[in-house]
């Protein structure tokens, strides 16, 4: 096999992938010749397509039909994308303006980020809430509601704020609550719940009850995985030709509502830095075999972070999906660093 033939077959494969992504119809040899100047005969293109079919890159639904990319073709295409996959400058600026106007409200930032990615790629997008491997105590405020009840405001290191009321068996004063808050803020700031337990502070019965409630809340937050996530653009994904059949559409809806798939995919695949592309049967979950996922981490390394990603049919614009995920990961990491930089 000559290098010229290998290069031509590479080009033919890339053309088939690009044409199929754009039109969702099998790509015929005649269309390749008509729209692309390859300088060879129709017979050569047919032979090239036959070779790609034998090697498992494409399939032909019918003997006389054009080629349809298989998982192997999409993987080859992704691995051979040029390094320049940046979003256009005007789209970058629009995203920064949109997220920069939100302030420090994580919920709205993450929802807008998911919506922006979905609109960029025409598929579903997901952003998980930032999470620490172990939450750290940041600040505590205690406010007397009446003599047997207080409002507890707990702020953790990943900008999670929890408010809850607590009742006491004995009357408490604001002075007692202020003393407890000062003590806990002095002794616990920056610590995980396990480190707090090792402190062995001398506490009053009121302080002991408050401390137990705080560590319980922190334990609950540590156990949270990917339940808090923002999924946008599902209607865009379901509008793709792949989901015209009702059963297939309902299968995707049930999958997205379950949320367990997200934890499984991220725990299994998303290690290290950079963008990860998971195509079709590369997913361990059989329910994901008709989909591709493009994911990346965001956040502050070794401190706190979440995940951004695109979900869609295998026939997705991988270049655009990768650029959108890569850019949004960087923007959210910057925003988080700005908000949590003082921690």
Buried (B, 14 or more C-beta within 10 A) or exposed (E): EEEEBEEBBBBBBBBBBBBBBEEEEBBBBEBBBEEBEBEBEEEBBBBBBBBBBEBEBBBBEEEEEBBBBBBBBBBBBBEEBEEEBEBEEEBBEBBBEBBEEBEEEBEBBBBBBBBBBBBBBBBBBBBBBBBBEBBBBBBBBBBBEEEEEBBBBBBBBBBBEBEEEBEBEEEBEEEBBBBBBEBBBEEBBEBBBEEBEEEEEEBBEBBEBBBEBBBEBBEEBBEEBBEBBBBBBBEBBBBBEBBEEEEBBEBBEEBBEEBEBBBBBBEEBBEEEEBBBBBBBBBEBEEBBBBBBBBBBBBBEEBBBBBBBBBBBBBBBBBBBBBBBBBBBBBBBEBBEEBBEEB
